[in-house]
Amino acid sequence: MARKHLRLKWRDGNRIDLLHNGEEFFPALCAAIAEATRQVHLETYIFNLDKTGLLVLDCLRQACARGVKVRVVIDGFGSNEHAREIASRLADMGAQYRVYRPEPTGLRHMKFDLRRLRRLHRKVTVIDEALAFVGGINILDDYVDVPDDGRGLRPRFDFAVRLAGPIVDDVARAQRTLWLRMAWRRRDDWAAFYRRLKDWGRWRSARQKFAAPSFNGGQRAALLLRDNIRFRQTIEDVYLATMAHASGDILIANAYFFPGRRLRKALESAARGGVRVRLLLQGRSEYPMQYRACRYMYCKLLDDGIEIYEYMASYLHAKVAVIDDCAMVGSSNLDPLSLLLAREANIYVQNAAFADELKAAIETEIRSNAQRVTAEDLQRRGLIGRWVDAFAYFMLRVGVALTGKSSEY
């Protein structure tokens, strides 16, 4: 089996709850923070100081007041607008914080540097190293800057999972590793770095004496990471391996869909082999360039027998998939930024009941809030629309070439 060949670190006996949109995610996250007794470690790409962001900050402040150790990592680009204010608020409450690759200031901001594209895009929180949240939901209110389809504002379509069980150790380890690497980059404070390294070594020795709790009848899952060191293609490889063994159904909901050559070929092969392949993609463009470039591929995807649906109720921000009895929930889009440059975290679940739950949630949105794309629809775009789509596709291909990974696209 391909899953064995990939040598994933499978963890059995987990309890995994699917959280749909911020409406379910933020109450669960805040409740977990409110019950924390030792540590809260939160990572996010966007931390916005809206109603929801302020609510999360208040929960973190109360945790600090109880003596809980709070760590927060935000991305320097995704959270750039509010980075200084967030840092000030976290410092005032006694929390530890770091900014991943802060945006340069002054004239340095105009200089092109490929490293600026290597973002912390994962959204991960661990509470007391016993409970974890992983998904695609930023610390951002569901209703901020969303379009109105005439029936009132509706939330971004997104998912996260709440985890308990052995897999939480893997999530916590990934957070500690990044925190330590970011400390190493602060070369003006070597003494503090070595002190933290020694403390981490003592903690790890003590931690190994205790086994993570396991739940009878729990679900099987693996944490998938993507970075620019050890896990460059792990998420993409798992997608490819699972698609290669699909026999019935592939259902993908992805916000920014611009897959590389291998993924496109895998989808084509699956569809031509009799697997029903459905894509739920953005119908309302949050970023026009990506949206237009994705639309340029529609004709070929339809020719391959792939069904395409566009989500029309609001912005689609999900990065999830169901392939037979396997499911994927996380932060990774199927585009160059996620698959070639950013730090990402997905949870890969091998459980039929969980896969059916996620599949049902996506299909509900397809029936209620999506439009199927047909060849006739594409013909009605007009010549100018097709040229704009082609230009956007070309420009994204140029962007990929600048990364040195054009052979993969």
Long-range contacts (C-beta under 8 A, 24 or more apart in sequence): 1-245, 2-241, 2-242, 2-244, 2-245, 3-238, 3-241, 3-242, 3-350, 5-241, 6-234, 6-237, 6-238, 6-241, 8-222, 8-224, 8-238, 8-348, 9-170, 9-222, 9-223, 10-220, 10-221, 10-222, 10-350, 11-165, 11-166, 11-167, 11-170, 11-220, 11-221, 11-222, 11-223, 12-166, 12-214, 12-218, 12-220, 13-165, 13-166, 13-214, 13-215, 13-216, 13-218, 14-163, 14-164, 14-165, 14-166, 14-167, 14-214, 14-215, 14-218, 14-219, 14-220, 14-221, 15-163, 15-164, 15-165, 15-215, 15-218, 15-219, 16-161, 16-162, 16-163, 16-165, 16-218, 16-219, 16-221, 16-347, 16-349, 16-351, 16-354, 17-161, 17-162, 18-159, 18-161, 18-329, 18-354, 18-357, 18-358, 18-361, 19-133, 19-135, 19-137, 19-159, 19-160, 19-161, 19-162, 20-158, 20-159, 20-361, 21-137, 21-142, 21-155, 21-156, 21-157, 21-158, 21-159, 22-52, 22-137, 22-140, 22-141, 22-142, 22-155, 22-156, 22-158, 23-142, 23-155, 25-133, 25-135, 25-137, 25-158, 25-160, 26-52, 26-55, 26-56, 28-133, 28-162, 29-56, 29-59, 29-125, 29-133, 30-55, 30-56, 30-59, 32-125, 32-127, 32-131, 32-133, 32-162, 33-59, 33-60, 33-62, 33-63, 33-127, 34-59, 34-62, 34-63, 35-127, 36-63, 36-66, 36-68, 36-127, 36-128, 37-66, 37-68, 37-128, 38-68, 38-69, 38-128, 38-129, 39-68, 39-69, 39-70, 39-71, 39-126, 39-127, 39-128, 39-129, 40-68, 40-69, 40-70, 40-71, 40-125, 40-126, 40-127, 40-128, 41-70, 41-71, 41-72, 41-125, 41-126, 41-172, 41-175, 41-179, 42-70, 42-71, 42-72, 42-73, 42-124, 42-125, 42-139, 43-72, 43-73, 43-74, 43-120, 43-122, 43-123, 43-124, 43-125, 43-175, 43-178, 44-73, 44-74, 44-75, 44-78, 44-79, 44-123, 44-138, 44-139, 45-74, 45-75, 45-78, 45-79, 45-119, 45-120, 45-121, 45-122, 45-123, 45-138, 45-331, 46-75, 46-78, 46-79, 46-138, 46-139, 46-140, 47-72, 47-74, 47-78, 47-79, 47-82, 47-86, 47-138, 47-139, 47-140, 48-79, 48-81, 48-82, 48-138, 48-139, 48-140, 48-141, 48-144, 49-82, 49-85, 49-86, 50-140, 50-141, 50-144, 51-141, 52-139, 52-140, 52-141, 52-142, 53-82, 53-139, 53-140, 53-141, 56-139, 57-86, 57-89, 57-90, 57-93, 60-90, 60-93, 60-95, 61-89, 61-93, 64-93, 64-94, 64-95, 65-93, 69-96, 70-94, 70-95, 70-96, 71-95, 71-96, 71-97, 71-98, 71-175, 71-179, 72-96, 72-97, 72-98, 73-97, 73-98, 73-99, 73-100, 73-120, 73-178, 73-179, 73-182, 74-98, 74-99, 74-100, 74-120, 75-99, 75-100, 75-101, 75-119, 75-120, 75-121, 76-100, 76-101, 76-102, 76-103, 77-101, 77-103, 77-116, 77-119, 78-119, 78-120, 78-121, 78-138, 98-179, 98-182, 100-182, 100-343, 114-402, 114-403, 117-337, 117-341, 117-342, 117-403, 118-228, 118-341, 118-342, 118-343, 119-337, 119-341, 119-342, 119-343, 120-178, 120-342, 120-343, 121-331, 121-332, 121-337, 121-338, 121-342, 121-343, 121-344, 122-225, 122-330, 122-331, 122-342, 122-343, 122-344, 122-345, 123-160, 123-331, 123-345, 124-171, 124-174, 124-175, 124-345, 126-168, 126-171, 126-172, 126-175, 129-168, 129-169, 129-172, 130-164, 130-168, 130-213, 131-162, 131-163, 131-164, 131-168, 132-162, 132-163, 132-164, 132-167, 132-168, 132-171, 132-172, 133-160, 133-161, 133-162, 133-163, 134-160, 134-161, 134-163, 134-171, 134-223, 134-329, 134-330, 134-331, 134-345, 134-346, 134-347, 135-159, 135-160, 135-161, 135-329, 135-330, 135-331, 136-160, 136-255, 136-317, 136-318, 136-319, 136-320, 136-329, 136-330, 136-331, 137-317, 146-314, 146-315, 147-284, 147-314, 147-315, 149-284, 149-312, 149-313, 149-314, 153-314, 154-313, 154-314, 154-369, 155-314, 156-314, 156-315, 156-316, 156-317, 157-253, 157-311, 157-313, 157-314, 157-315, 157-316, 157-317, 157-318, 157-365, 157-369, 158-317, 158-318, 159-318, 159-320, 159-329, 159-358, 159-361, 160-329, 161-329, 161-347, 161-349, 163-221, 163-347, 164-213, 164-215, 165-212, 165-213, 165-214, 165-215, 165-218, 166-212, 166-213, 166-214, 167-221, 167-222, 167-223, 167-347, 168-212, 169-212, 170-222, 170-223, 171-223, 171-345, 174-223, 174-225, 174-345, 176-200, 178-343, 219-349, 219-350, 219-351, 219-353, 219-354, 220-349, 220-350, 220-351, 221-347, 221-348, 221-349, 221-350, 221-351, 222-347, 222-348, 223-345, 223-346, 223-347, 223-348, 224-328, 224-330, 224-345, 224-346, 224-347, 224-348, 225-343, 225-344, 225-345, 226-332, 226-338, 226-339, 226-342, 226-343, 226-344, 226-345, 227-343, 228-341, 228-343, 233-339, 235-330, 235-332, 235-338, 235-339, 235-344, 235-346, 236-260, 236-262, 236-263, 236-339, 238-328, 238-348, 239-263, 239-266, 239-321, 239-328, 239-334, 240-266, 242-323, 242-324, 242-326, 243-267, 243-269, 243-270, 243-323, 244-269, 244-270, 245-324, 246-270, 246-275, 246-323, 246-324, 247-275, 247-324, 248-275, 248-276, 248-324, 249-275, 249-276, 249-278, 249-322, 249-323, 249-324, 249-359, 250-275, 250-276, 250-277, 250-278, 250-321, 250-322, 250-323, 251-278, 251-280, 251-321, 251-322, 251-323, 251-359, 251-362, 251-363, 252-278, 252-279, 252-280, 252-320, 252-321, 252-334, 253-279, 253-280, 253-281, 253-311, 253-316, 253-318, 253-319, 253-320, 253-321, 253-362, 253-365, 254-279, 254-280, 254-281, 254-318, 254-319, 254-320, 254-321, 254-333, 254-334, 255-281, 255-282, 255-286, 255-315, 255-316, 255-317, 255-318, 255-319, 255-333, 256-282, 256-287, 256-290, 256-294, 256-333, 256-334, 256-335, 256-337, 256-338, 257-281, 257-282, 257-294, 257-333, 257-334, 257-335, 258-290, 258-293, 258-294, 258-297, 258-334, 258-335, 258-336, 258-396, 259-334, 259-335, 259-339, 260-336, 260-339, 260-408, 260-409, 261-408, 261-409, 262-408, 263-334, 264-297, 267-301, 267-304, 267-306, 268-304, 268-306, 271-304, 271-305, 271-306, 272-304, 272-305, 276-307, 277-305, 277-306, 277-307, 278-306, 278-307, 278-308, 278-309, 278-366, 279-306, 279-307, 279-308, 279-309, 280-309, 280-310, 280-311, 280-316, 280-318, 280-362, 280-365, 280-366, 280-370, 281-308, 281-309, 281-310, 281-311, 281-316, 282-310, 282-311, 282-315, 282-316, 283-310, 283-311, 283-312, 283-316, 283-370, 283-371, 284-311, 284-312, 284-314, 284-315, 284-316, 286-315, 286-317, 288-392, 289-392, 289-395, 289-396, 290-335, 290-392, 290-396, 291-392, 292-388, 292-389, 292-391, 292-392, 292-393, 293-389, 293-392, 293-393, 293-395, 293-396, 295-389, 296-389, 296-390, 296-392, 296-393, 297-393, 298-373, 298-378, 299-375, 299-378, 302-373, 302-374, 302-375, 302-378, 307-372, 308-372, 308-373, 309-366, 309-370, 309-371, 309-372, 309-373, 310-370, 310-371, 310-373, 311-365, 311-369, 311-370, 312-369, 312-370, 312-371, 313-365, 313-368, 313-369, 318-362, 319-346, 320-358, 320-362, 322-355, 322-358, 322-359, 322-362, 324-355, 325-350, 325-351, 325-352, 325-355, 326-350, 326-355, 327-351, 327-354, 327-355, 327-358, 327-359, 329-358, 336-396, 336-399, 336-400, 336-403, 336-405, 336-409, 340-400, 340-403, 340-405, 340-408, 341-403
